[in-house]
C-alpha cells in the first residue's frame, strides 16, 4: 500500500501552530511528555501481559531508549511497550476530537510558561514534539499485530500514514530537530532533563555513551513510592506528582504510607492546588492509580476512594489483590473496602493537618474543592461530623471570605441561642440582603450564609453538630425569642386579624397562609417555608433539573411596624387593598431572588399606588 495523506482537524491544526510558533520559553518539556507517553505504553503492556504473557515474547526487559544521531540531526525516543495498530495511530496521533483539546485551547492565558504547563494535563503531550522538530516520524508496531505503521508530519496541517516494517513491538518517535534546537542532541543536556523530570519513572531510561556502544541508565529506574521516605525530598514528591497528574502547579500536601500486617499496601496521595477542568464532568473517570506488586493495573480505580474525594491524586500498590483483578472484581471486594476505609482516613488526616498547620494552603484547597468535600456530608455518614469540622462558611459575622468553622460558631453563640442558624441563597449578596436576617441581627445571633448549590442537600442531612440542631432562618418555626407575648403583641395580633384573613384570601392560590412576623425589623414582608416543606430554593432547583416534586406554598410574614403594612390595614375594600397585598408578596419574592409570578401586573399595581399617593399632593398644588 502507498502512503495515505490525511488532513488534521481544525483544532489540531490550531494546536500545532501554537506548538511551533508560541511555546518556546520552556522547550525541554517535549522530552518529559514523550518519555511519559512511552512509560504509559510500557505500563499498558505489563497489564495486558498478565492475561497474555506471550505479548512479552523474548523481550521481557522493559525500557525506554534515547538515540542521538548528530549526523542526521535526529533524536529518537524508543520504547518496547505495547505499540499501536493503524487504527490507534489515527485515533491518537491523527485526530484529537476529545474535549481535552478544546479545553486546552480555551485555557490558554498568553503567558508562555503557564501555557506550556498545560500540555500534559489536557492529553496533548505528543504534539509538544513540534516545539523542537520541523518533522516528526513515528514508527510503531503493536505487540499482538503483525504489521507496523509509519506516521509522519511536518505539523503544518496534514500527515502521511503507510505500512512499514519493524521487527520488534513498541514505538519509535523520531524528531528531526530544527537547526536552533540541536542542543537536544547533547548527551549532558538530555541527561539533565531526564533527571529533572523523569527520575522517578520505574523503568530504565537509557542512552548510549559517546565513545562506545555501552548503554547508560540516566534515571533511578525505581518506582518512587517503593523508596524509603528518608531518601526522598520535597522536590522528588513534587516531580512525581507532575508526572502522575500532568499538573505543573505544586500540590498543597501529600501523604506517603507503607502498611504491613493483615493488609499490605503502599499509598501515595496528593491534594492538588487547583481543580481540573473536568471536575464536574460526571462522565469522566475518577480515582487513583492501582498497582499490584508494582505492576500497573488501572489508571483510575474509582473503587479506592469515595466520589467526594475525587480531587485526590495518587496511587496504591498492594500485594493483597490478584494481578488479573478487574474493575468488576474490585466492586464489593473486602480487601478493597478495607483499603478504601484506610485511604479515606489518610485523606481526612491530611486535610486536618493542613487546616491546623497551614491555614493559607487550606483556604486555597477550600476555594478549589470545598463544594466537592461537602458531598461527603451527604454520602459518608460514618465521617459526617469529621467532615463538618473541615467545612468553611460565610456568615453574618464573616462575609469577606468563607472562613467560619462550626466549632468557632458554637464558641461565639450567646447563651440564650438554642440552635445553629443558616440561610441558603443563590449568591452571597442575596444572602446578606435577605430580610430573614433582620431579627437575628437584632438579637445578636450569627447566621451561616450557604451559597453553594449543594448546600440545600447538605443541610437536609446534617441535622445537628455537637448536640446543636441546624435550623433554617427561613423556616416558619424558627424560635427567635420564646413564646412570651407582651400585652402590646397580643393587641397587635387582634388589630391585624382582619387584615391577615383578607390578605390570605387575595393571595390564596400562592401562599399557604399569612401572619405577623417576629423576625422582620426593617422590611415589610418575607416568605418562609413550612417546617416540613421543601425550601423555596430547593423546589426551584428541582424544577430546573426537570424533576417533578410536590410544590409547597410559602407563608407570607408581615412586619406590623412597617408603614406599608400599616397602610394595608388602613386600606378599605377593593382594588387598593389587593394592590398593596400583591406588592408586599412581590417584594418578598424579589428579596429572595425569585422571579415574579406576573412582572407586568406587579409594575402596573406599583404605578397605580405611586400615582394614588401623589394625587393628593397634586390637588393641593392646583388649588
DARALIN-V627300 format. One record per residue. N is the residue number from 0. RES is the residue in three letters. D_LAST is the distance of its C-alpha to the last C-alpha in whole Angstrom. Layout:
n=N res=RES d_last=D_LAST
n=N res=RES d_last=D_LAST
This chain:
n=0 res=UNK d_last=103
n=1 res=UNK d_last=102
n=2 res=UNK d_last=99
n=3 res=UNK d_last=95
n=4 res=UNK d_last=92
n=5 res=UNK d_last=89
n=6 res=UNK d_last=86
n=7 res=UNK d_last=83
n=8 res=UNK d_last=80
n=9 res=UNK d_last=77
n=10 res=UNK d_last=76
n=11 res=UNK d_last=80
n=12 res=UNK d_last=80
n=13 res=UNK d_last=77
n=14 res=UNK d_last=78
n=15 res=UNK d_last=82
n=16 res=UNK d_last=80
n=17 res=UNK d_last=78
n=18 res=UNK d_last=82
n=19 res=UNK d_last=83
n=20 res=UNK d_last=81
n=21 res=UNK d_last=79
n=22 res=UNK d_last=80
n=23 res=UNK d_last=83
n=24 res=UNK d_last=82
n=25 res=UNK d_last=84
n=26 res=UNK d_last=86
n=27 res=UNK d_last=89
n=28 res=UNK d_last=86
n=29 res=UNK d_last=88
n=30 res=UNK d_last=91
n=31 res=UNK d_last=90
n=32 res=UNK d_last=88
n=33 res=UNK d_last=91
n=34 res=UNK d_last=93
n=35 res=UNK d_last=90
n=36 res=UNK d_last=91
n=37 res=UNK d_last=95
n=38 res=UNK d_last=94
n=39 res=UNK d_last=92
n=40 res=UNK d_last=95
n=41 res=UNK d_last=98
n=42 res=UNK d_last=96
n=43 res=UNK d_last=95
n=44 res=UNK d_last=99
n=45 res=UNK d_last=100
n=46 res=UNK d_last=97
n=47 res=UNK d_last=99
n=48 res=UNK d_last=102
n=49 res=UNK d_last=102
n=50 res=UNK d_last=102
n=51 res=UNK d_last=104
n=52 res=UNK d_last=107
n=53 res=UNK d_last=108
n=54 res=UNK d_last=105
n=55 res=UNK d_last=107
n=56 res=UNK d_last=110
n=57 res=UNK d_last=112
n=58 res=UNK d_last=109
n=59 res=UNK d_last=108
n=60 res=UNK d_last=107
n=61 res=UNK d_last=104
n=62 res=UNK d_last=103
n=63 res=UNK d_last=100
n=64 res=UNK d_last=102
n=65 res=UNK d_last=101
n=66 res=UNK d_last=103
n=67 res=UNK d_last=103
n=68 res=UNK d_last=105
n=69 res=UNK d_last=104
n=70 res=UNK d_last=106
n=71 res=UNK d_last=104
n=72 res=UNK d_last=101
n=73 res=UNK d_last=100
n=74 res=UNK d_last=99
n=75 res=UNK d_last=100
n=76 res=UNK d_last=98
n=77 res=UNK d_last=100
n=78 res=UNK d_last=100
n=79 res=UNK d_last=102
n=80 res=UNK d_last=100
n=81 res=UNK d_last=99
n=82 res=UNK d_last=98
n=83 res=UNK d_last=96
n=84 res=UNK d_last=97
n=85 res=UNK d_last=96
n=86 res=UNK d_last=93
n=87 res=UNK d_last=92
n=88 res=UNK d_last=92
n=89 res=UNK d_last=90
n=90 res=UNK d_last=87
n=91 res=UNK d_last=87
n=92 res=UNK d_last=88
n=93 res=UNK d_last=87
n=94 res=UNK d_last=83
n=95 res=UNK d_last=81
n=96 res=UNK d_last=78
n=97 res=UNK d_last=78
n=98 res=UNK d_last=74
n=99 res=UNK d_last=76
n=100 res=UNK d_last=76
n=101 res=UNK d_last=72
n=102 res=UNK d_last=71
n=103 res=UNK d_last=73
n=104 res=UNK d_last=72
n=105 res=UNK d_last=68
n=106 res=UNK d_last=69
n=107 res=UNK d_last=70
n=108 res=UNK d_last=69
n=109 res=UNK d_last=70
n=110 res=UNK d_last=72
n=111 res=UNK d_last=76
n=112 res=UNK d_last=77
n=113 res=UNK d_last=75
n=114 res=UNK d_last=75
n=115 res=UNK d_last=79
n=116 res=UNK d_last=78
n=117 res=UNK d_last=77
n=118 res=UNK d_last=80
n=119 res=UNK d_last=82
n=120 res=UNK d_last=79
n=121 res=UNK d_last=78
n=122 res=UNK d_last=81
n=123 res=UNK d_last=82
n=124 res=UNK d_last=84
n=125 res=UNK d_last=87
n=126 res=UNK d_last=85
n=127 res=UNK d_last=85
n=128 res=UNK d_last=89
n=129 res=UNK d_last=87
n=130 res=UNK d_last=86
n=131 res=UNK d_last=90
n=132 res=UNK d_last=91
n=133 res=UNK d_last=91
n=134 res=UNK d_last=93
n=135 res=UNK d_last=93
n=136 res=UNK d_last=96
n=137 res=UNK d_last=96
n=138 res=UNK d_last=100
n=139 res=UNK d_last=99
n=140 res=UNK d_last=101
n=141 res=UNK d_last=100
n=142 res=UNK d_last=103
n=143 res=UNK d_last=103
n=144 res=UNK d_last=103
n=145 res=UNK d_last=106
n=146 res=UNK d_last=104
n=147 res=UNK d_last=103
n=148 res=UNK d_last=100
n=149 res=UNK d_last=99
n=150 res=UNK d_last=95
n=151 res=UNK d_last=94
n=152 res=UNK d_last=91
n=153 res=UNK d_last=90
n=154 res=UNK d_last=87
n=155 res=UNK d_last=85
n=156 res=UNK d_last=84
n=157 res=UNK d_last=87
n=158 res=UNK d_last=90
n=159 res=UNK d_last=94
n=160 res=UNK d_last=95
n=161 res=UNK d_last=99
n=162 res=UNK d_last=102
n=163 res=UNK d_last=104
n=164 res=UNK d_last=107
n=165 res=UNK d_last=107
n=166 res=UNK d_last=109
n=167 res=UNK d_last=107
n=168 res=UNK d_last=104
n=169 res=UNK d_last=101
n=170 res=UNK d_last=99
n=171 res=UNK d_last=99
n=172 res=UNK d_last=96
n=173 res=UNK d_last=98
n=174 res=UNK d_last=96
n=175 res=UNK d_last=97
n=176 res=UNK d_last=95
n=177 res=UNK d_last=93
n=178 res=UNK d_last=95
n=179 res=UNK d_last=93
n=180 res=UNK d_last=93
n=181 res=UNK d_last=97
n=182 res=UNK d_last=96
n=183 res=UNK d_last=96
n=184 res=UNK d_last=100
n=185 res=UNK d_last=101
n=186 res=UNK d_last=102
n=187 res=UNK d_last=101
n=188 res=UNK d_last=97
n=189 res=UNK d_last=97
n=190 res=UNK d_last=99
n=191 res=UNK d_last=96
n=192 res=UNK d_last=93
n=193 res=UNK d_last=95
n=194 res=UNK d_last=95
n=195 res=UNK d_last=92
n=196 res=UNK d_last=90
n=197 res=UNK d_last=93
n=198 res=UNK d_last=95
n=199 res=UNK d_last=94
n=200 res=UNK d_last=95
n=201 res=UNK d_last=98
n=202 res=UNK d_last=100
n=203 res=UNK d_last=102
n=204 res=UNK d_last=101
n=205 res=UNK d_last=104
n=206 res=UNK d_last=104
n=207 res=UNK d_last=108
n=208 res=UNK d_last=109
n=209 res=UNK d_last=110
n=210 res=UNK d_last=114
n=211 res=UNK d_last=115
n=212 res=UNK d_last=114
n=213 res=UNK d_last=113
n=214 res=UNK d_last=109
n=215 res=UNK d_last=107
n=216 res=UNK d_last=105
n=217 res=UNK d_last=102
n=218 res=UNK d_last=100
n=219 res=UNK d_last=100
n=220 res=UNK d_last=101
n=221 res=UNK d_last=100
n=222 res=UNK d_last=97
n=223 res=UNK d_last=94
n=224 res=UNK d_last=94
n=225 res=UNK d_last=97
n=226 res=UNK d_last=98
n=227 res=UNK d_last=98
n=228 res=UNK d_last=94
n=229 res=UNK d_last=96
n=230 res=UNK d_last=97
n=231 res=UNK d_last=94
n=232 res=UNK d_last=91
n=233 res=UNK d_last=87
n=234 res=UNK d_last=88
n=235 res=UNK d_last=90
n=236 res=UNK d_last=88
n=237 res=UNK d_last=85
n=238 res=UNK d_last=87
n=239 res=UNK d_last=88
n=240 res=UNK d_last=84
n=241 res=UNK d_last=84
n=242 res=UNK d_last=87
n=243 res=UNK d_last=85
n=244 res=UNK d_last=82
n=245 res=UNK d_last=81
n=246 res=UNK d_last=79
n=247 res=UNK d_last=79
n=248 res=UNK d_last=77
n=249 res=UNK d_last=79
n=250 res=UNK d_last=78
n=251 res=UNK d_last=77
n=252 res=UNK d_last=80
n=253 res=UNK d_last=83
n=254 res=UNK d_last=85
n=255 res=UNK d_last=89
n=256 res=UNK d_last=91
n=257 res=UNK d_last=94
n=258 res=UNK d_last=95
n=259 res=UNK d_last=99
n=260 res=UNK d_last=100
n=261 res=UNK d_last=99
n=262 res=UNK d_last=97
n=263 res=UNK d_last=98
n=264 res=UNK d_last=95
n=265 res=UNK d_last=93
n=266 res=UNK d_last=90
n=267 res=UNK d_last=88
n=268 res=UNK d_last=84
n=269 res=UNK d_last=81
n=270 res=UNK d_last=77
n=271 res=UNK d_last=76
n=272 res=UNK d_last=73
n=273 res=UNK d_last=71
n=274 res=UNK d_last=70
n=275 res=UNK d_last=72
n=276 res=UNK d_last=70
n=277 res=UNK d_last=71
n=278 res=UNK d_last=71
n=279 res=UNK d_last=68
n=280 res=UNK d_last=70
n=281 res=UNK d_last=72
n=282 res=UNK d_last=74
n=283 res=UNK d_last=76
n=284 res=UNK d_last=79
n=285 res=UNK d_last=79
n=286 res=UNK d_last=81
n=287 res=UNK d_last=84
n=288 res=UNK d_last=87
n=289 res=UNK d_last=90
n=290 res=UNK d_last=94
n=291 res=UNK d_last=97
n=292 res=UNK d_last=100
n=293 res=UNK d_last=98
n=294 res=UNK d_last=98
n=295 res=UNK d_last=95
n=296 res=UNK d_last=94
n=297 res=UNK d_last=90
n=298 res=UNK d_last=87
n=299 res=UNK d_last=84
n=300 res=UNK d_last=85
n=301 res=UNK d_last=82
n=302 res=UNK d_last=84
n=303 res=UNK d_last=85
n=304 res=UNK d_last=81
n=305 res=UNK d_last=78
n=306 res=UNK d_last=75
n=307 res=UNK d_last=73
n=308 res=UNK d_last=76
n=309 res=UNK d_last=76
n=310 res=UNK d_last=75
n=311 res=UNK d_last=78
n=312 res=UNK d_last=81
n=313 res=UNK d_last=85
n=314 res=UNK d_last=88
n=315 res=UNK d_last=90
n=316 res=UNK d_last=94
n=317 res=UNK d_last=96
n=318 res=UNK d_last=99
n=319 res=UNK d_last=98
n=320 res=UNK d_last=97
n=321 res=UNK d_last=100
n=322 res=UNK d_last=100
n=323 res=UNK d_last=99
n=324 res=UNK d_last=96
n=325 res=UNK d_last=93
n=326 res=UNK d_last=89
n=327 res=UNK d_last=90
n=328 res=UNK d_last=93
n=329 res=UNK d_last=90
n=330 res=UNK d_last=88
n=331 res=UNK d_last=89
n=332 res=UNK d_last=92
n=333 res=UNK d_last=92
n=334 res=UNK d_last=93
n=335 res=UNK d_last=90
n=336 res=UNK d_last=88
n=337 res=UNK d_last=90
n=338 res=UNK d_last=89
n=339 res=UNK d_last=86
n=340 res=UNK d_last=85
n=341 res=UNK d_last=87
n=342 res=UNK d_last=85
n=343 res=UNK d_last=81
n=344 res=UNK d_last=82
n=345 res=UNK d_last=83
n=346 res=UNK d_last=80
n=347 res=UNK d_last=78
n=348 res=UNK d_last=80
n=349 res=UNK d_last=80
n=350 res=UNK d_last=76
n=351 res=UNK d_last=76
n=352 res=UNK d_last=78
n=353 res=UNK d_last=76
n=354 res=UNK d_last=73
n=355 res=UNK d_last=75
n=356 res=UNK d_last=77
n=357 res=UNK d_last=74
n=358 res=UNK d_last=71
n=359 res=UNK d_last=70
n=360 res=UNK d_last=72
n=361 res=UNK d_last=71
n=362 res=UNK d_last=67
n=363 res=UNK d_last=68
n=364 res=UNK d_last=70
n=365 res=UNK d_last=67
n=366 res=UNK d_last=65
n=367 res=UNK d_last=67
n=368 res=UNK d_last=68
n=369 res=UNK d_last=66
n=370 res=UNK d_last=65
n=371 res=UNK d_last=68
n=372 res=UNK d_last=70
n=373 res=UNK d_last=67
n=374 res=UNK d_last=69
n=375 res=UNK d_last=71
n=376 res=UNK d_last=69
n=377 res=UNK d_last=69
n=378 res=UNK d_last=73
n=379 res=UNK d_last=75
n=380 res=UNK d_last=75
n=381 res=UNK d_last=78
n=382 res=UNK d_last=76
n=383 res=UNK d_last=73
n=384 res=UNK d_last=72
n=385 res=UNK d_last=74
n=386 res=UNK d_last=72
n=387 res=UNK d_last=69
n=388 res=UNK d_last=70
n=389 res=UNK d_last=70
n=390 res=UNK d_last=66
n=391 res=UNK d_last=64
n=392 res=UNK d_last=60
n=393 res=UNK d_last=57
n=394 res=UNK d_last=55
n=395 res=UNK d_last=52
n=396 res=UNK d_last=54
n=397 res=UNK d_last=55
n=398 res=UNK d_last=53
n=399 res=UNK d_last=55
n=400 res=UNK d_last=58
n=401 res=UNK d_last=60
n=402 res=UNK d_last=62
n=403 res=UNK d_last=61
n=404 res=UNK d_last=65
n=405 res=UNK d_last=65
n=406 res=UNK d_last=67
n=407 res=UNK d_last=65
n=408 res=UNK d_last=62
n=409 res=UNK d_last=64
n=410 res=UNK d_last=65
n=411 res=UNK d_last=61
n=412 res=UNK d_last=60
n=413 res=UNK d_last=59
n=414 res=UNK d_last=61
n=415 res=UNK d_last=59
n=416 res=UNK d_last=58
n=417 res=UNK d_last=60
n=418 res=UNK d_last=60
n=419 res=UNK d_last=59
n=420 res=UNK d_last=56
n=421 res=UNK d_last=55
n=422 res=UNK d_last=52
n=423 res=UNK d_last=53
n=424 res=UNK d_last=51
n=425 res=UNK d_last=51
n=426 res=UNK d_last=51
n=427 res=UNK d_last=51
n=428 res=UNK d_last=47
n=429 res=UNK d_last=46
n=430 res=UNK d_last=48
n=431 res=UNK d_last=47
n=432 res=UNK d_last=43
n=433 res=UNK d_last=44
n=434 res=UNK d_last=42
n=435 res=UNK d_last=45
n=436 res=UNK d_last=46
n=437 res=UNK d_last=44
n=438 res=UNK d_last=45
n=439 res=UNK d_last=49
n=440 res=UNK d_last=47
n=441 res=UNK d_last=46
n=442 res=UNK d_last=49
n=443 res=UNK d_last=51
n=444 res=UNK d_last=53
n=445 res=UNK d_last=54
n=446 res=UNK d_last=54
n=447 res=UNK d_last=56
n=448 res=UNK d_last=54
n=449 res=UNK d_last=56
n=450 res=UNK d_last=55
n=451 res=UNK d_last=58
n=452 res=UNK d_last=58
n=453 res=UNK d_last=62
n=454 res=UNK d_last=60
n=455 res=UNK d_last=59
n=456 res=UNK d_last=62
n=457 res=UNK d_last=64
n=458 res=UNK d_last=61
n=459 res=UNK d_last=63
n=460 res=UNK d_last=66
n=461 res=UNK d_last=66
n=462 res=UNK d_last=65
n=463 res=UNK d_last=66
n=464 res=UNK d_last=67
n=465 res=UNK d_last=70
n=466 res=UNK d_last=69
n=467 res=UNK d_last=65
n=468 res=UNK d_last=63
n=469 res=UNK d_last=61
n=470 res=UNK d_last=57
n=471 res=UNK d_last=54
n=472 res=UNK d_last=51
n=473 res=UNK d_last=49
n=474 res=UNK d_last=51
n=475 res=UNK d_last=50
n=476 res=UNK d_last=53
n=477 res=UNK d_last=53
n=478 res=UNK d_last=53
n=479 res=UNK d_last=51
n=480 res=UNK d_last=52
n=481 res=UNK d_last=54
n=482 res=UNK d_last=53
n=483 res=UNK d_last=52
n=484 res=UNK d_last=49
n=485 res=UNK d_last=47
n=486 res=UNK d_last=45
n=487 res=UNK d_last=42
n=488 res=UNK d_last=43
n=489 res=UNK d_last=44
n=490 res=UNK d_last=41
n=491 res=UNK d_last=39
n=492 res=UNK d_last=41
n=493 res=UNK d_last=41
n=494 res=UNK d_last=37
n=495 res=UNK d_last=37
n=496 res=UNK d_last=40
n=497 res=UNK d_last=37
n=498 res=UNK d_last=35
n=499 res=UNK d_last=38
n=500 res=UNK d_last=40
n=501 res=UNK d_last=37
n=502 res=UNK d_last=37
n=503 res=UNK d_last=40
n=504 res=UNK d_last=40
n=505 res=UNK d_last=37
n=506 res=UNK d_last=39
n=507 res=UNK d_last=43
n=508 res=UNK d_last=44
n=509 res=UNK d_last=44
n=510 res=UNK d_last=44
n=511 res=UNK d_last=47
n=512 res=UNK d_last=45
n=513 res=UNK d_last=42
n=514 res=UNK d_last=42
n=515 res=UNK d_last=41
n=516 res=UNK d_last=42
n=517 res=UNK d_last=44
n=518 res=UNK d_last=44
n=519 res=UNK d_last=41
n=520 res=UNK d_last=39
n=521 res=UNK d_last=37
n=522 res=UNK d_last=36
n=523 res=UNK d_last=34
n=524 res=UNK d_last=37
n=525 res=UNK d_last=41
n=526 res=UNK d_last=43
n=527 res=UNK d_last=47
n=528 res=UNK d_last=50
n=529 res=UNK d_last=52
n=530 res=UNK d_last=55
n=531 res=UNK d_last=58
n=532 res=UNK d_last=56
n=533 res=UNK d_last=56
n=534 res=UNK d_last=53
n=535 res=UNK d_last=50
n=536 res=UNK d_last=52
n=537 res=UNK d_last=55
n=538 res=UNK d_last=54
n=539 res=UNK d_last=53
n=540 res=UNK d_last=56
n=541 res=UNK d_last=58
n=542 res=UNK d_last=56
n=543 res=UNK d_last=56
n=544 res=UNK d_last=60
n=545 res=UNK d_last=60
n=546 res=UNK d_last=61
n=547 res=UNK d_last=60
n=548 res=UNK d_last=59
n=549 res=UNK d_last=57
n=550 res=UNK d_last=54
n=551 res=UNK d_last=52
n=552 res=UNK d_last=49
n=553 res=UNK d_last=47
n=554 res=UNK d_last=45
n=555 res=UNK d_last=42
n=556 res=UNK d_last=41
n=557 res=UNK d_last=38
n=558 res=UNK d_last=37
n=559 res=UNK d_last=35
n=560 res=UNK d_last=34
n=561 res=UNK d_last=32
n=562 res=UNK d_last=28
n=563 res=UNK d_last=28
n=564 res=UNK d_last=31
n=565 res=UNK d_last=29
n=566 res=UNK d_last=26
n=567 res=UNK d_last=29
n=568 res=UNK d_last=30
n=569 res=UNK d_last=26
n=570 res=UNK d_last=26
n=571 res=UNK d_last=27
n=572 res=UNK d_last=29
n=573 res=UNK d_last=29
n=574 res=UNK d_last=27
n=575 res=UNK d_last=25
n=576 res=UNK d_last=29
n=577 res=UNK d_last=31
n=578 res=UNK d_last=29
n=579 res=UNK d_last=29
n=580 res=UNK d_last=33
n=581 res=UNK d_last=33
n=582 res=UNK d_last=32
n=583 res=UNK d_last=34
n=584 res=UNK d_last=37
n=585 res=UNK d_last=36
n=586 res=UNK d_last=35
n=587 res=UNK d_last=39
n=588 res=UNK d_last=41
n=589 res=UNK d_last=39
n=590 res=UNK d_last=40
n=591 res=UNK d_last=44
n=592 res=UNK d_last=44
n=593 res=UNK d_last=44
n=594 res=UNK d_last=43
n=595 res=UNK d_last=40
n=596 res=UNK d_last=41
n=597 res=UNK d_last=38
n=598 res=UNK d_last=37
n=599 res=UNK d_last=35
n=600 res=UNK d_last=33
n=601 res=UNK d_last=32
n=602 res=UNK d_last=30
n=603 res=UNK d_last=28
n=604 res=UNK d_last=28
n=605 res=UNK d_last=27
n=606 res=UNK d_last=24
n=607 res=UNK d_last=23
n=608 res=UNK d_last=22
n=609 res=UNK d_last=21
n=610 res=UNK d_last=18
n=611 res=UNK d_last=18
n=612 res=UNK d_last=17
n=613 res=UNK d_last=15
n=614 res=UNK d_last=13
n=615 res=UNK d_last=11
n=616 res=UNK d_last=10
n=617 res=UNK d_last=9
n=618 res=UNK d_last=6
n=619 res=UNK d_last=5
n=620 res=UNK d_last=6
n=621 res=UNK d_last=4
n=622 res=UNK d_last=0
